[in-house]
Amino acid sequence: MNGHAQGPRVYNMFPLLVGTVADWHGHLDRIAAMGFDWIYVNPFHYPGFSGSLYAIKQYDRLNPIFQGSSRKSPDKLIADYVAAARERGISVMMDLVINHTSKDSLLAEEHPEWFQREPDGSLHSPSAIDPADARNVTVWEDLAAIEYNIGDGRDALISYWEDLVDHYLSLGIRGFRCDAAYQVPGDVWQRVIESARDTSPDAVFIAETLGARLDQVEGLRWAGFDFLYNSSKWWDFAQGWLLDQYEEFRSIAPSIAFPESHDTDRLVVDLAADGITDPREVERAYRLRYLFSAVFSAGLMMPIGYEYGFRSKLHVVRTRPENWEDPAFDLTDFIAETNRMKAAVPAFNEEGPQRMIHLGEGPFICLERRCDGSPDWAVTLVNADLHQGATARLEGLDEAMAGARRVTHGGDEGETLRPGGMVTVDPGEVRVYVKPD
């Protein structure tokens, strides 16, 4: 074990692509071999009429797709899976969806006062505005939005969620990815999180905040979240907005980076939209985005299939095991090596100031990363050009970082960093140097 705390390395085991809980077990050894220490499972509860994983009808029943032919109780199935993961050094994280239910949920029948209403009394559907285009509004017609501004009934509603979390903690689950966390008042999360930690002090809560306005994220500052997600997936390795977001958010909680997620198109689709279809360049892009995600922030997440270059988007209703694809490539060894490197370097498991230096004319940058709680630091060189290599002088780099040792392989053993010296990197290469021992 390393002598420093490690940020989460999360593998998103999308259950509809895998199948029954019994089938989930078959992926544990593979996930462990890649060096992930968390498995995040999307909602496995009984769904409403739409069949969407995120339109939950009953929180205490298992989706029949995941139950399969097993005669075990849902609790036993989940507890056995969690125990099997723990044997491999992996903790399990579930989705905690408390901002909405399915419109045909039992809660809507039993506690109609817990839900937002339209003027005609019908259940109100939640919506989201595209942060890039306010005219683009998505409304989820199968969902019913929870109402937290309900006076005396609020305590009973929050207690329901506290009991739900306690139940899954009793099954061994130790993490909760809090869906659309910004749609729930911060004080509600604070109560739920504090209640959970009374039971399990090591419980981890991650706020899903993608698409949220800054003021909405700010509303979660005192809620007690351990992590939130950042937007590094969409960075162009040139503009300063990602560093601004990172600096703003890290005072709230450390963040988690990802190269793609179940909510996004697969990276290969994005690349094709940019005209990048050469298999060699596609694989370079996958390596670049994964390694950059690993070193940019304290946490890291990757969805199932990224390691193989899968093309089909993970769909919360339609995805099935028969959608498993033939691999375009196999990055499992590269991911394992990257995860080992991340786990071993203190600077990549805590957050502190980062500074970007542009090198040369193209998309070639240097990131200086320091730690708030220790003297550790790291330097990352990124050549985002997938077509050609880049050479530049390391001007503007802090002289104190002279002698940094390279920890990404592929170079000469013992290679060190020289501020002011010339450096050449390959197309799509990410090269990492850390403080010498």
C-alpha positions in Angstrom: 0.0 0.0 0.0 1.1 3.6 -0.7 1.5 5.9 2.3 -0.8 8.5 0.9 -4.5 8.8 0.4 -5.7 7.8 -3.1 -8.3 9.4 -5.2 -11.0 7.1 -6.6 -10.3 5.2 -9.8 -13.8 4.4 -10.9 -15.0 1.8 -13.4 -18.6 2.4 -14.5 -20.0 -1.1 -14.9 -23.1 -0.2 -16.9 -25.5 -3.0 -15.9 -27.7 -3.1 -19.0 -24.6 -4.0 -21.1 -23.6 -6.8 -18.8 -26.9 -8.4 -17.8 -27.9 -10.2 -14.6 -26.1 -9.6 -11.3 -24.7 -13.1 -11.7 -23.1 -11.9 -15.0 -21.6 -8.8 -13.2 -19.3 -11.2 -11.3 -17.6 -12.2 -14.5 -16.1 -8.8 -15.0 -14.6 -8.4 -11.5 -11.2 -10.0 -12.2 -10.8 -7.9 -15.4 -11.7 -4.7 -13.6 -9.3 -5.5 -10.7 -6.5 -6.3 -13.1 -6.8 -2.8 -14.6 -6.2 -1.2 -11.2 -9.6 0.3 -10.5 -10.5 0.5 -6.8 -14.2 1.5 -7.3 -17.0 0.0 -9.4 -19.9 2.4 -10.1 -23.2 0.7 -11.0 -26.0 2.7 -12.5 -29.5 2.3 -11.0 -30.5 -1.3 -10.5 -33.9 -0.7 -9.0 -37.3 -1.6 -10.4 -38.0 0.8 -13.3 -41.2 2.6 -14.2 -43.2 2.4 -17.5 -40.5 3.8 -19.7 -37.9 1.2 -18.6 -35.3 3.8 -18.0 -32.8 3.0 -15.3 -33.2 6.5 -14.0 -37.0 6.4 -13.9 -37.3 4.4 -10.6 -40.7 2.9 -9.6 -39.6 1.0 -6.5 -36.3 1.5 -4.7 -36.6 -1.7 -2.7 -37.0 -4.0 -5.7 -34.5 -5.2 -8.3 -34.9 -4.6 -12.0 -36.0 -8.0 -13.4 -33.3 -7.7 -16.0 -30.7 -7.9 -13.3 -32.5 -10.5 -11.2 -32.6 -13.0 -14.0 -33.5 -16.5 -13.0 -31.8 -16.3 -9.6 -34.0 -17.2 -6.6 -31.8 -15.2 -4.3 -33.4 -12.1 -2.8 -32.4 -8.8 -4.4 -30.5 -7.9 -1.1 -28.6 -11.1 -1.2 -27.7 -10.7 -4.8 -26.3 -7.2 -4.3 -24.6 -8.1 -1.0 -22.8 -11.1 -2.6 -21.6 -9.0 -5.5 -20.3 -6.3 -3.2 -18.5 -8.9 -1.1 -16.9 -10.4 -4.2 -15.7 -7.0 -5.3 -14.3 -6.3 -1.8 -12.3 -9.5 -2.0 -10.5 -8.0 -5.0 -9.9 -4.7 -3.3 -12.7 -2.9 -5.0 -15.5 -0.9 -3.3 -18.9 -0.6 -5.0 -20.8 2.7 -5.6 -24.4 3.0 -6.6 -26.5 5.8 -8.1 -28.5 7.7 -5.6 -31.5 9.3 -7.5 -33.5 11.5 -5.1 -34.3 14.4 -7.4 -37.1 12.5 -9.2 -38.8 9.2 -9.6 -40.8 7.6 -12.4 -44.2 9.1 -12.8 -45.8 5.8 -11.9 -43.6 5.3 -8.8 -45.1 4.0 -5.6 -43.9 7.1 -3.8 -46.0 9.3 -6.1 -49.0 7.1 -5.0 -48.2 6.9 -1.3 -46.9 10.5 -0.8 -48.3 12.7 -3.5 -47.3 15.7 -1.3 -43.6 15.0 -2.0 -43.9 15.9 -5.7 -43.9 19.0 -7.8 -47.2 19.7 -9.7 -48.3 21.5 -12.8 -51.1 24.0 -12.5 -53.6 21.3 -13.5 -52.4 19.1 -10.6 -50.5 16.6 -12.8 -46.9 15.6 -11.9 -44.2 18.0 -13.1 -41.4 16.6 -15.3 -37.9 17.8 -14.6 -35.9 19.5 -17.4 -32.4 20.6 -18.2 -31.1 23.5 -20.3 -28.1 23.0 -22.5 -25.4 25.3 -21.0 -24.1 25.9 -24.5 -27.5 26.9 -25.9 -30.3 28.0 -23.6 -32.8 27.4 -26.4 -32.1 23.7 -26.2 -34.2 22.3 -23.3 -34.6 18.6 -22.6 -37.8 17.5 -20.7 -38.0 14.0 -19.3 -41.7 13.2 -19.6 -41.4 9.8 -17.8 -40.0 11.5 -14.6 -41.7 13.2 -11.7 -39.8 15.9 -9.9 -39.5 15.7 -6.1 -40.6 18.8 -4.2 -38.5 19.7 -1.1 -40.2 22.9 -0.2 -43.1 21.2 1.6 -43.0 22.5 5.1 -43.8 19.9 7.8 -43.6 16.9 5.5 -39.9 17.7 4.6 -38.5 15.7 7.5 -40.4 12.6 6.6 -39.1 12.9 3.0 -35.5 13.3 4.0 -35.9 10.4 6.5 -37.0 8.2 3.6 -33.8 8.9 1.8 -31.7 8.4 4.9 -33.3 5.0 5.5 -32.7 4.1 1.8 -29.0 4.9 2.1 -28.6 3.1 5.4 -30.2 0.0 3.8 -27.6 -0.1 1.0 -24.8 0.6 3.4 -25.9 -2.4 5.4 -25.4 -4.5 2.1 -21.8 -3.3 2.0 -22.1 -0.5 -0.6 -19.7 2.3 0.3 -20.2 4.9 -2.4 -23.1 7.0 -3.8 -23.0 8.9 -7.1 -25.7 11.5 -6.5 -27.6 12.0 -9.7 -28.2 15.7 -10.7 -27.1 16.7 -7.2 -27.6 20.4 -8.0 -31.4 19.7 -8.3 -31.6 18.9 -4.6 -31.1 21.5 -1.9 -27.7 21.4 -0.2 -29.1 21.1 3.3 -31.0 17.9 2.2 -27.7 16.4 1.0 -26.0 17.5 4.2 -28.6 15.6 6.3 -28.4 12.5 4.2 -24.6 12.5 4.1 -24.3 13.1 7.9 -26.8 10.3 8.6 -24.9 7.9 6.4 -21.6 8.8 8.1 -23.1 8.1 11.5 -23.5 4.5 10.2 -20.4 4.3 7.9 -17.8 7.0 8.4 -16.0 5.9 5.3 -19.0 6.3 3.0 -18.2 8.4 -0.1 -20.6 10.8 -1.8 -19.9 12.1 -5.3 -22.0 15.0 -6.7 -23.0 14.7 -10.4 -23.0 18.4 -11.4 -22.5 18.3 -15.2 -24.5 21.0 -16.9 -25.1 22.9 -13.6 -24.7 26.6 -13.4 -21.9 27.9 -11.1 -24.4 29.1 -8.5 -26.0 25.7 -8.4 -22.7 24.0 -7.7 -21.9 26.7 -5.1 -25.1 25.7 -3.4 -23.5 22.3 -2.6 -20.4 23.8 -0.9 -21.4 22.9 2.7 -23.3 19.7 1.8 -20.3 17.4 2.6 -19.6 15.9 -0.8 -16.3 14.1 -1.2 -16.0 14.7 -4.9 -17.8 16.2 -7.9 -17.2 15.9 -11.6 -15.2 18.3 -13.8 -15.6 19.0 -17.5 -12.1 18.0 -18.7 -13.6 15.7 -21.4 -14.6 18.7 -23.4 -11.3 20.6 -23.1 -9.4 21.6 -26.3 -6.0 21.9 -24.5 -5.9 25.6 -25.3 -8.5 27.8 -23.6 -8.3 28.6 -20.0 -11.9 27.8 -18.9 -11.0 24.3 -17.6 -8.3 25.6 -15.3 -10.8 28.3 -14.1 -13.4 25.7 -13.4 -10.9 23.5 -11.6 -9.7 26.3 -9.4 -13.3 27.3 -8.6 -14.5 23.8 -7.8 -11.6 22.5 -5.8 -12.5 24.7 -2.8 -15.8 22.9 -2.7 -14.5 19.4 -3.3 -11.9 17.5 -5.3 -13.0 16.5 -8.8 -13.3 13.5 -11.0 -12.3 13.5 -14.6 -13.5 11.1 -17.3 -12.8 10.6 -21.1 -16.4 9.7 -21.7 -19.4 8.7 -19.7 -22.8 6.9 -20.0 -24.3 10.3 -20.6 -22.1 11.2 -23.6 -21.4 9.8 -27.0 -18.5 7.5 -27.2 -15.2 9.2 -27.9 -14.8 7.5 -31.3 -18.0 9.2 -32.4 -16.7 12.6 -31.4 -13.5 12.0 -33.2 -15.3 11.0 -36.4 -17.3 14.2 -36.2 -13.9 16.0 -36.2 -12.7 14.0 -39.2 -10.5 11.7 -37.2 -11.0 8.1 -38.4 -7.6 6.6 -38.9 -7.4 3.7 -36.5 -3.9 4.7 -35.3 -5.0 8.2 -34.5 -8.2 7.1 -32.8 -6.2 4.8 -30.5 -3.8 7.7 -29.8 -6.7 9.9 -28.8 -8.1 7.2 -26.5 -4.7 6.9 -24.8 -4.3 10.7 -24.6 -7.7 11.3 -23.1 -7.4 8.5 -20.5 -3.9 9.5 -19.3 -4.9 13.1 -19.2 -8.0 12.3 -17.1 -5.8 10.3 -14.7 -3.4 13.2 -14.0 -5.7 16.2 -14.2 -7.7 15.7 -11.0 -7.8 13.6 -7.9 -10.4 11.2 -9.2 -10.9 9.3 -12.4 -13.8 7.5 -14.0 -14.1 5.3 -17.1 -17.2 3.6 -18.5 -17.3 0.0 -19.6 -16.1 -0.5 -23.2 -13.8 2.5 -23.3 -10.9 0.1 -23.0 -12.0 -1.6 -26.2 -13.0 1.5 -28.3 -16.7 0.6 -28.3 -18.8 2.8 -30.6 -22.4 2.5 -29.3 -23.6 4.9 -26.7 -24.7 3.4 -23.5 -28.5 3.8 -23.4 -30.5 3.8 -20.2 -33.4 1.9 -21.8 -32.3 0.0 -24.9 -28.7 -1.2 -24.2 -28.5 -5.0 -23.8 -25.7 -7.6 -23.5 -26.0 -8.4 -27.2 -24.8 -4.9 -27.8 -21.3 -6.0 -26.6 -18.9 -5.1 -29.5 -15.8 -6.6 -31.0 -12.9 -4.6 -29.7 -11.4 -2.0 -32.0 -8.2 -2.3 -29.8 -7.3 -3.4 -26.3 -6.1 -0.8 -23.9 -6.3 -2.9 -20.7 -2.6 -3.1 -20.1 -2.2 0.7 -20.8 -5.0 1.5 -18.4 -3.5 -0.8 -15.7 -0.1 0.9 -16.1 -1.7 4.4 -15.9 -3.8 3.5 -12.9 -0.7 2.1 -11.1 1.2 5.3 -11.9 -1.7 7.5 -10.6 -2.1 5.5 -7.4 1.7 5.9 -6.7 2.1 9.6 -7.2 0.8 11.8 -4.4 0.3 14.8 -6.6 -2.3 13.0 -8.7 -4.4 12.1 -5.7 -5.0 15.5 -4.1 -5.7 18.9 -5.6 -3.8 22.1 -5.6 -3.0 25.0 -8.0 -2.4 24.2 -11.7 -0.8 26.4 -14.3 -0.9 26.0 -18.1 2.1 27.0 -20.3 1.6 27.0 -24.1 4.6 25.5 -25.9 5.3 26.3 -29.5 2.7 27.1 -32.1 0.4 24.0 -32.0 -1.7 22.3 -29.4 1.3 21.6 -27.2 1.0 22.5 -23.5 2.7 22.0 -20.2 0.7 21.8 -16.9 2.4 22.5 -13.6 0.5 20.9 -10.8 1.2 21.5 -7.1 -0.4 20.1 -3.9 -1.9 22.2 -1.1 -1.3 19.6 1.6 2.2 18.4 0.7 5.4 19.6 -1.1 4.7 17.2 -4.0 4.3 18.4 -7.6 4.1 17.1 -11.1 4.6 18.4 -14.7 2.5 17.0 -17.6 3.3 17.6 -21.3 0.4 17.2 -23.7 0.7 17.2 -27.5 -3.0 17.1 -28.5 -2.0 16.9 -32.2 -2.8 13.4 -33.3 -1.1 13.7 -36.6 2.4 15.0 -35.9 5.0 15.3 -33.1 6.0 18.6 -31.6 9.3 20.1 -30.4 9.5 23.2 -28.2 11.7 24.8 -25.6 10.4 24.5 -22.0 10.2 28.2 -21.4 8.2 29.5 -18.4 8.5 26.4 -16.3 9.3 26.9 -12.7 13.1 26.3 -12.2 12.3 24.5 -9.0 11.0 21.7 -11.1 14.3 20.9 -12.6 15.3 17.3 -12.3 11.7 16.0 -12.3 11.7 12.3 -13.2 9.6 10.8 -15.9 7.0 8.3 -14.8 5.3 7.5 -18.1 7.2 4.8 -19.9 8.5 4.9 -23.4 11.5 7.1 -22.8 15.0 6.6 -21.6 15.3 5.2 -18.1 16.2 8.0 -15.7 15.1 10.8 -18.1 14.6 14.1 -16.2 13.0 17.4 -17.0 15.2 20.5 -17.8 13.5 23.9 -17.7 14.7 25.9 -20.6 15.7 22.8 -22.5 14.3 21.4 -25.7 11.7 18.7 -25.6 10.2 16.5 -28.4 7.0 14.5 -28.0 5.1 12.1 -30.3 1.7 12.7 -31.9 -1.0 12.5 -29.2 1.6 11.9 -26.4 1.1 12.7 -22.8 4.3 12.7 -20.8 4.4 13.0 -17.1 7.2 14.0 -14.7 7.1 14.1 -10.9 9.1 15.5 -8.1 12.3 13.4 -7.6 12.6 11.2 -4.5 
